[in-house]
Amino acid sequence: MEDEKIIELSFQRNEEAIGQMQEKYGGLCRSVIKRVLNDDRDTEECASDTFLRAWNAIPPDRPKSLKAYLAKIARNLAIDKYSYNTAAGRSSALTEAFEELDFCICDLSGGPEDSIDEQAFRSFINGFLREQTQDARVYFIRRYWYGESIREIADACGAGQEKVKSSLFRTRNKLHDSIKREGFMI
């Protein structure tokens, strides 16, 4: 079923929309979640919650890309679950990727006045990535959004692991310099 039809079913509050979302994007959502969580039960719980969250958000939301919309919900739920599960300790494939970005991510966890900064930072990151080469953009997103290992990225992109590592290193350094130049707090 086409995404527009699924969204339209959601607007009509037809529960078939949930089944169609699960059928079409269940595998994608589980894959995104599995990159953050190692537990099959947590993965299934987050996948179910993804479709429930989408059902509750559409309407009023009308996503341009249902696939991206669901992947984002799945990833956010997985990160929330990961944070809950590892409040006292750390152990995840994503931990390593996030630690690589520690030196160039600003802290926006303050109060309401920071919501403007968060929006500006999101726009900044999107603009920064648009300025990068196609390969650099793909490696960066696969590593820091999807949490893929260097080997997985290299295999998927037909590149050597050293090329991927070097590209990520250069992109992180460019990001760090751009963040400093734009005046975002680090």
C-alpha positions, 0 to 999 in steps of 0.5 A, spaced: 500 500 500 502 506 498 504 511 504 499 516 502 494 511 503 496 509 509 497 516 512 489 517 509 487 511 513 490 514 519 487 520 518 480 516 518 482 513 524 482 506 520 486 501 524 488 498 518 493 503 518 497 500 523 497 493 520 499 496 513 505 500 517 507 494 520 507 490 514 511 495 510 516 498 515 516 493 521 523 490 518 526 497 517 524 499 524 526 493 528 533 494 524 533 501 526 532 499 533 536 493 533 542 498 532 541 501 539 538 495 543 541 488 543 535 485 547 530 482 542 524 483 547 526 490 548 526 491 540 519 488 539 517 492 545 520 499 541 517 496 534 510 496 537 511 502 541 513 506 534 507 504 530 502 506 536 506 513 537 505 514 529 498 512 530 497 517 536 501 523 532 497 522 525 493 526 525 495 532 526 502 530 523 502 529 516 509 526 514 512 527 507 516 521 508 512 515 512 519 511 512 523 517 515 518 518 520 517 511 522 525 510 523 525 517 527 520 515 532 523 508 532 530 510 533 528 515 538 524 510 542 530 505 542 535 511 545 530 512 550 530 505 552 537 504 552 538 510 556 533 507 561 536 500 561 543 503 562 542 509 567 548 506 571 552 503 566 554 503 558 554 498 553 552 499 546 555 499 539 552 506 539 556 508 545 562 508 541 559 512 535 557 517 540 563 518 544 567 519 537 562 525 537 563 528 544 568 533 542 563 537 537 556 536 540 553 542 544 549 541 550 542 543 549 539 540 555 537 546 559 530 550 559 525 552 554 530 558 552 534 552 549 529 550 544 531 555 539 538 553 540 536 546 538 532 548 532 538 552 530 543 547 531 538 542 527 538 546 521 546 548 522 547 540 522 543 539 516 546 545 512 553 542 514 551 535 511 549 538 505 556 541 504 559 535 505 561 530 499 556 524 498 560 519 501 562 523 507 554 524 508 553 517 507 558 515 512 556 520 517 549 518 517 550 511 517 555 511 523 552 517 527 544 516 526 544 508 524 550 506 529 553 502 524 560 499 525 566 502 520 566 495 517 558 495 516 559 501 513 565 499 508 561 493 506 555 496 504 558 502 501 564 498 497 569 502 501 575 500 505 575 501 512 581 505 512 577 510 507 571 510 512 575 511 518 579 517 515 572 520 512 569 520 518 575 523 522 575 529 517 568 530 517 568 530 525 573 535 525 570 539 520 564 539 524 567 541 530 571 547 526 564 549 524 560 549 530 566 553 533 565 558 528 558 558 528 558 560 535 554 554 538 557 552 545 560 546 546 
